[in-house]
Amino acid sequence: MNHSIIRYIVGLTLILEGALMVPSCVVAVIYGETALYALAGSALFSVAAGFVLRGKKPKDTVFFAREGFAAVALCWFAISVVGAMPFVLSGAIPDPIYALFESVSGFTTTGASILKSVEELPRSILFWRSFTHWIGGMGVLVFLLTLLPMSGGFHMSLMKAESPGPSVSRLVPKVQTTAKILYLIYVGLTLFEVLLLLVGRMPLFDALTLSFGTAGTGGFGIRNDSIAGYSVYHQVVITIFMILFGINFNAYFFILLKKIGAALHMEEVRAYLGIILAAVLLITANIFHIYGNAVTAFQQAAFQVSSIITTTGFSTVDFDRWPEVSRTILVILMFIGACSGSTGGGIKVSRILLYIKSIGKEMETYLHPGVVRKVKMDGKSVEEDVLQSTNVFLSVYLIIFTFSVLMLAIDNLDLISNFTAVAATLNNIGPGLSLVGPSANFAMYSHRSLLVLIFDMLAGRLELFPLMVLFSGKTWKKF
């Protein structure tokens, strides 16, 4: 284990986090808020701690997968702890565990909250809270790769450890260029959404914070009713962009290269859009009697389906009051999630497709033992190691999920609340059902349960394994 390079990367990440707190400080100055001192102090601490950890660049830059996993996990833990400081120092969230929960929920783009009234928070704290979604959406280390000419051949290990999905590939030969392309697409889509929201006469502050939440598929709102108080136009714009940010960003790269056919050929994207359409139509039919208007029912169904499958977590209605069929569909979508290579969470559509194809392969093998059949995706054969890692992912996922639900049961709350609370955090969604529904929060859980959910949020965002390797003794041994 190359400890020095890990320390170096964590240091760089904290320096970057301190710099990213500056926009929130500017907001505090604009609105004349005393939270400026909390934000500025946290930024200075982050930069100072980063320089101490960074030190001199290590001579040994050998970097393998385990260093990548460990570096990513430690960086995410570090930015979450420092990111909680403005909440505590400003008095917005005095309890350190509550503040850490809110910070982790922000960076992991979960959107679950312990706050009963977000409208009481200073605007600068609300800005920082939403900005953590945007920072964590594409990945803080991917952002770091776009800024610094890091060398040593470890770029791909960092991207694979932080990027969501069963596999990560280069869009161009250089990994740093790939990271820049991804962030240009990310920034471009974010600015386009801000512009469209402004066209609908949404205040600039609202447009920025809500776009941060949409881009990162996070879901922190700045109003107690989330998105319900905004116009239908604003809701439609946010619906469209939630869907767009849930698409594999490789598709946008193909479109930029004018390879529309290649983008449309991606099985995962087609399946993702097909699932959304099917879910929206089913829920529309199921809730039509509530609204008595097909257009309104369709619009509300489209918003909530897009919000849940992309793991954004915004809400326009309390869908916990919808009929059982609609609620069940939404819970299923919580687990499916968005596309790999997007900012969304969940198991990912690509993995679901691989599971279905693997089942088909096994069934054919049982019927015709002599037949050799390969699982294919986008017309290409999927390697056995990818299938194996996908199956292992599901096994680990189920173990963590089961253990988490069991730990939450100690608080003696109802099963639906506990089950959907774990589903909402492990899949980085935000709201669940019952006591953690869209009109409620997570404040009723004990500190012990909140720590379990904090672990789930980090594990879900980092695709389980980068966080799990921290607890393995073999990770830290020298070979």
Order of alpha helices (4+ residues) and beta strands (2+ residues): alpha-alpha-alpha-alpha-alpha-alpha-alpha-alpha-alpha-alpha-alpha-alpha-alpha-alpha-alpha-alpha-alpha-beta-beta-alpha-alpha-alpha-alpha
